Every structure is written in structure tokens, then in C-alpha cells.
Amino acid sequence: MGYRVFKDSRGIEWQAWDVIPQLTERRELERRKSLEPVPHADRRRSLTDRRLMRGNRPYLTAGLDGGWLCFEADVEKRRLTPIPLDWLKCSEAQLESYCNAAKRAPRPSTAAELNDIANIRR
């Protein structure tokens, strides 16, 4: 995984790194000899119980399965696909243009971020 830090023309510091999904996942194959649920103290018996489900995990959103270049700053997060071949060695101006071409990505909400938003609204 490559990693770079740069400042854009507005003075915002960005971190950039490439994300390449693994081709296979450890839980892709059923390793148990029988498909019977494992008896133990957990009494979940719903249809969403992962131990009782079969099949593969969901695929990535179209276009992201080949990997993406992630840009993150305090203000937002962005993704660019496909990954430019020269992104590790290009100039900061070129890296900024890649960042500007990237699509905005949702950020996970943490308790700290939710508290910050609540404090701003007060």
C-alpha cells in the first residue's frame, strides 16, 4: 500500500493511499463437515443468524472491485477509481487534480463526531 501526504492550493492537508480489495476472503468456503448449527449458549434462531446462512458475502459497488485511491482530510473523504499509475511519483499539483476528480465518500459516524455536530448546533 502506497501513502502520501500533501497540501492542496487552499492549504488543506490531505492523506492519500491506495485500497486494493483482496481477491478471496477467509470465510468464503464452508469448512465445517456438516451444515448443522453449532449448539451453545447463544439462543439466536433468527433467519439473520450468520451461522445458518449460506452463500458468499456481498460484492463491492460497481467500479470499486479493482481498487481505488482514497483521499482524506479533516473536512471530507474522497475516492478515485481507477487508481492512476503515477500517483506515488507525480507532482503535488497532479495529485491535487486527482483529488479534485475523486468522488466524495461517506465517512463513518463516530460518537465523537456526533457530539461535535450537536455542540455546533447549540
TIDONU-530437 format. One record per residue (C-alpha): residue number from 0; residue in one letter; x negated, y, z. Coordinates in steps of 0.1 Angstrom, whole numbers. Layout:
// TIDONU-530437
<site><nr>NUM</nr><rest>a</rest><xx>X</xx><yy>Y</yy><zz>Z</zz></site>
...
//
This chain:
// TIDONU-530437
<site><nr>0</nr><rest>m</rest><xx>0</xx><yy>0</yy><zz>0</zz></site>
<site><nr>1</nr><rest>g</rest><xx>-13</xx><yy>34</yy><zz>-10</zz></site>
<site><nr>2</nr><rest>y</rest><xx>-8</xx><yy>65</yy><zz>11</zz></site>
<site><nr>3</nr><rest>r</rest><xx>-13</xx><yy>103</yy><zz>6</zz></site>
<site><nr>4</nr><rest>v</rest><xx>-5</xx><yy>135</yy><zz>24</zz></site>
<site><nr>5</nr><rest>f</rest><xx>-2</xx><yy>168</yy><zz>5</zz></site>
<site><nr>6</nr><rest>k</rest><xx>14</xx><yy>202</yy><zz>9</zz></site>
<site><nr>7</nr><rest>d</rest><xx>37</xx><yy>215</yy><zz>-18</zz></site>
<site><nr>8</nr><rest>s</rest><xx>38</xx><yy>250</yy><zz>-32</zz></site>
<site><nr>9</nr><rest>r</rest><xx>62</xx><yy>261</yy><zz>-4</zz></site>
<site><nr>10</nr><rest>g</rest><xx>38</xx><yy>249</yy><zz>23</zz></site>
<site><nr>11</nr><rest>i</rest><xx>58</xx><yy>218</yy><zz>33</zz></site>
<site><nr>12</nr><rest>e</rest><xx>37</xx><yy>188</yy><zz>42</zz></site>
<site><nr>13</nr><rest>w</rest><xx>47</xx><yy>156</yy><zz>25</zz></site>
<site><nr>14</nr><rest>q</rest><xx>36</xx><yy>120</yy><zz>31</zz></site>
<site><nr>15</nr><rest>a</rest><xx>37</xx><yy>97</yy><zz>0</zz></site>
<site><nr>16</nr><rest>w</rest><xx>34</xx><yy>59</yy><zz>-1</zz></site>
<site><nr>17</nr><rest>d</rest><xx>44</xx><yy>31</yy><zz>-24</zz></site>
<site><nr>18</nr><rest>v</rest><xx>70</xx><yy>5</yy><zz>-14</zz></site>
<site><nr>19</nr><rest>i</rest><xx>69</xx><yy>-29</yy><zz>-32</zz></site>
<site><nr>20</nr><rest>p</rest><xx>95</xx><yy>-54</yy><zz>-21</zz></site>
<site><nr>21</nr><rest>q</rest><xx>84</xx><yy>-90</yy><zz>-15</zz></site>
<site><nr>22</nr><rest>l</rest><xx>94</xx><yy>-115</yy><zz>-42</zz></site>
<site><nr>23</nr><rest>t</rest><xx>107</xx><yy>-140</yy><zz>-17</zz></site>
<site><nr>24</nr><rest>e</rest><xx>119</xx><yy>-139</yy><zz>18</zz></site>
<site><nr>25</nr><rest>r</rest><xx>111</xx><yy>-164</yy><zz>45</zz></site>
<site><nr>26</nr><rest>r</rest><xx>148</xx><yy>-172</yy><zz>52</zz></site>
<site><nr>27</nr><rest>e</rest><xx>157</xx><yy>-177</yy><zz>16</zz></site>
<site><nr>28</nr><rest>l</rest><xx>156</xx><yy>-215</yy><zz>19</zz></site>
<site><nr>29</nr><rest>e</rest><xx>176</xx><yy>-237</yy><zz>43</zz></site>
<site><nr>30</nr><rest>r</rest><xx>150</xx><yy>-256</yy><zz>63</zz></site>
<site><nr>31</nr><rest>r</rest><xx>174</xx><yy>-275</yy><zz>86</zz></site>
<site><nr>32</nr><rest>k</rest><xx>182</xx><yy>-310</yy><zz>76</zz></site>
<site><nr>33</nr><rest>s</rest><xx>218</xx><yy>-306</yy><zz>83</zz></site>
<site><nr>34</nr><rest>l</rest><xx>241</xx><yy>-276</yy><zz>79</zz></site>
<site><nr>35</nr><rest>e</rest><xx>258</xx><yy>-281</yy><zz>112</zz></site>
<site><nr>36</nr><rest>p</rest><xx>258</xx><yy>-251</yy><zz>136</zz></site>
<site><nr>37</nr><rest>v</rest><xx>233</xx><yy>-253</yy><zz>164</zz></site>
<site><nr>38</nr><rest>p</rest><xx>251</xx><yy>-258</yy><zz>197</zz></site>
<site><nr>39</nr><rest>h</rest><xx>240</xx><yy>-235</yy><zz>225</zz></site>
<site><nr>40</nr><rest>a</rest><xx>255</xx><yy>-210</yy><zz>249</zz></site>
<site><nr>41</nr><rest>d</rest><xx>264</xx><yy>-184</yy><zz>222</zz></site>
<site><nr>42</nr><rest>r</rest><xx>301</xx><yy>-188</yy><zz>216</zz></site>
<site><nr>43</nr><rest>r</rest><xx>304</xx><yy>-168</yy><zz>185</zz></site>
<site><nr>44</nr><rest>r</rest><xx>326</xx><yy>-186</yy><zz>160</zz></site>
<site><nr>45</nr><rest>s</rest><xx>335</xx><yy>-159</yy><zz>136</zz></site>
<site><nr>46</nr><rest>l</rest><xx>331</xx><yy>-160</yy><zz>98</zz></site>
<site><nr>47</nr><rest>t</rest><xx>303</xx><yy>-135</yy><zz>100</zz></site>
<site><nr>48</nr><rest>d</rest><xx>281</xx><yy>-157</yy><zz>122</zz></site>
<site><nr>49</nr><rest>r</rest><xx>249</xx><yy>-159</yy><zz>102</zz></site>
<site><nr>50</nr><rest>r</rest><xx>242</xx><yy>-194</yy><zz>113</zz></site>
<site><nr>51</nr><rest>l</rest><xx>273</xx><yy>-206</yy><zz>95</zz></site>
<site><nr>52</nr><rest>m</rest><xx>268</xx><yy>-186</yy><zz>63</zz></site>
<site><nr>53</nr><rest>r</rest><xx>251</xx><yy>-199</yy><zz>31</zz></site>
<site><nr>54</nr><rest>g</rest><xx>236</xx><yy>-181</yy><zz>2</zz></site>
<site><nr>55</nr><rest>n</rest><xx>209</xx><yy>-155</yy><zz>-5</zz></site>
<site><nr>56</nr><rest>r</rest><xx>206</xx><yy>-121</yy><zz>11</zz></site>
<site><nr>57</nr><rest>p</rest><xx>218</xx><yy>-92</yy><zz>-10</zz></site>
<site><nr>58</nr><rest>y</rest><xx>196</xx><yy>-77</yy><zz>-37</zz></site>
<site><nr>59</nr><rest>l</rest><xx>182</xx><yy>-42</yy><zz>-38</zz></site>
<site><nr>60</nr><rest>t</rest><xx>201</xx><yy>-14</yy><zz>-55</zz></site>
<site><nr>61</nr><rest>a</rest><xx>196</xx><yy>-14</yy><zz>-93</zz></site>
<site><nr>62</nr><rest>g</rest><xx>163</xx><yy>2</yy><zz>-102</zz></site>
<site><nr>63</nr><rest>l</rest><xx>146</xx><yy>-3</yy><zz>-68</zz></site>
<site><nr>64</nr><rest>d</rest><xx>137</xx><yy>-40</yy><zz>-72</zz></site>
<site><nr>65</nr><rest>g</rest><xx>105</xx><yy>-31</yy><zz>-89</zz></site>
<site><nr>66</nr><rest>g</rest><xx>94</xx><yy>-8</yy><zz>-61</zz></site>
<site><nr>67</nr><rest>w</rest><xx>94</xx><yy>29</yy><zz>-55</zz></site>
<site><nr>68</nr><rest>l</rest><xx>73</xx><yy>58</yy><zz>-44</zz></site>
<site><nr>69</nr><rest>c</rest><xx>85</xx><yy>73</yy><zz>-11</zz></site>
<site><nr>70</nr><rest>f</rest><xx>81</xx><yy>109</yy><zz>-2</zz></site>
<site><nr>71</nr><rest>e</rest><xx>89</xx><yy>121</yy><zz>33</zz></site>
<site><nr>72</nr><rest>a</rest><xx>87</xx><yy>154</yy><zz>50</zz></site>
<site><nr>73</nr><rest>d</rest><xx>104</xx><yy>168</yy><zz>82</zz></site>
<site><nr>74</nr><rest>v</rest><xx>132</xx><yy>182</yy><zz>60</zz></site>
<site><nr>75</nr><rest>e</rest><xx>140</xx><yy>152</yy><zz>38</zz></site>
<site><nr>76</nr><rest>k</rest><xx>131</xx><yy>119</yy><zz>23</zz></site>
<site><nr>77</nr><rest>r</rest><xx>129</xx><yy>110</yy><zz>-15</zz></site>
<site><nr>78</nr><rest>r</rest><xx>124</xx><yy>80</yy><zz>-37</zz></site>
<site><nr>79</nr><rest>l</rest><xx>109</xx><yy>79</yy><zz>-72</zz></site>
<site><nr>80</nr><rest>t</rest><xx>112</xx><yy>49</yy><zz>-95</zz></site>
<site><nr>81</nr><rest>p</rest><xx>93</xx><yy>35</yy><zz>-113</zz></site>
<site><nr>82</nr><rest>i</rest><xx>60</xx><yy>42</yy><zz>-95</zz></site>
<site><nr>83</nr><rest>p</rest><xx>37</xx><yy>64</yy><zz>-116</zz></site>
<site><nr>84</nr><rest>l</rest><xx>5</xx><yy>45</yy><zz>-123</zz></site>
<site><nr>85</nr><rest>d</rest><xx>-17</xx><yy>76</yy><zz>-115</zz></site>
<site><nr>86</nr><rest>w</rest><xx>-1</xx><yy>87</yy><zz>-82</zz></site>
<site><nr>87</nr><rest>l</rest><xx>-30</xx><yy>77</yy><zz>-60</zz></site>
<site><nr>88</nr><rest>k</rest><xx>-56</xx><yy>97</yy><zz>-80</zz></site>
<site><nr>89</nr><rest>c</rest><xx>-35</xx><yy>126</yy><zz>-96</zz></site>
<site><nr>90</nr><rest>s</rest><xx>-38</xx><yy>162</yy><zz>-85</zz></site>
<site><nr>91</nr><rest>e</rest><xx>-16</xx><yy>176</yy><zz>-58</zz></site>
<site><nr>92</nr><rest>a</rest><xx>3</xx><yy>196</yy><zz>-84</zz></site>
<site><nr>93</nr><rest>q</rest><xx>11</xx><yy>165</yy><zz>-103</zz></site>
<site><nr>94</nr><rest>l</rest><xx>21</xx><yy>147</yy><zz>-71</zz></site>
<site><nr>95</nr><rest>e</rest><xx>44</xx><yy>176</yy><zz>-62</zz></site>
<site><nr>96</nr><rest>s</rest><xx>60</xx><yy>173</yy><zz>-97</zz></site>
<site><nr>97</nr><rest>y</rest><xx>66</xx><yy>136</yy><zz>-89</zz></site>
<site><nr>98</nr><rest>c</rest><xx>82</xx><yy>146</yy><zz>-56</zz></site>
<site><nr>99</nr><rest>n</rest><xx>104</xx><yy>171</yy><zz>-73</zz></site>
<site><nr>100</nr><rest>a</rest><xx>116</xx><yy>144</yy><zz>-98</zz></site>
<site><nr>101</nr><rest>a</rest><xx>124</xx><yy>120</yy><zz>-70</zz></site>
<site><nr>102</nr><rest>k</rest><xx>159</xx><yy>114</yy><zz>-58</zz></site>
<site><nr>103</nr><rest>r</rest><xx>170</xx><yy>123</yy><zz>-23</zz></site>
<site><nr>104</nr><rest>a</rest><xx>172</xx><yy>92</yy><zz>0</zz></site>
<site><nr>105</nr><rest>p</rest><xx>193</xx><yy>88</yy><zz>31</zz></site>
<site><nr>106</nr><rest>r</rest><xx>174</xx><yy>89</yy><zz>64</zz></site>
<site><nr>107</nr><rest>p</rest><xx>183</xx><yy>66</yy><zz>93</zz></site>
<site><nr>108</nr><rest>s</rest><xx>200</xx><yy>84</yy><zz>121</zz></site>
<site><nr>109</nr><rest>t</rest><xx>184</xx><yy>81</yy><zz>155</zz></site>
<site><nr>110</nr><rest>a</rest><xx>197</xx><yy>92</yy><zz>188</zz></site>
<site><nr>111</nr><rest>a</rest><xx>171</xx><yy>120</yy><zz>190</zz></site>
<site><nr>112</nr><rest>e</rest><xx>182</xx><yy>134</yy><zz>156</zz></site>
<site><nr>113</nr><rest>l</rest><xx>219</xx><yy>132</yy><zz>166</zz></site>
<site><nr>114</nr><rest>n</rest><xx>210</xx><yy>151</yy><zz>198</zz></site>
<site><nr>115</nr><rest>d</rest><xx>192</xx><yy>178</yy><zz>178</zz></site>
<site><nr>116</nr><rest>i</rest><xx>222</xx><yy>183</yy><zz>155</zz></site>
<site><nr>117</nr><rest>a</rest><xx>245</xx><yy>185</yy><zz>185</zz></site>
<site><nr>118</nr><rest>n</rest><xx>222</xx><yy>212</yy><zz>201</zz></site>
<site><nr>119</nr><rest>i</rest><xx>221</xx><yy>232</yy><zz>169</zz></site>
<site><nr>120</nr><rest>r</rest><xx>259</xx><yy>233</yy><zz>167</zz></site>
<site><nr>121</nr><rest>r</rest><xx>263</xx><yy>246</yy><zz>202</zz></site>
//
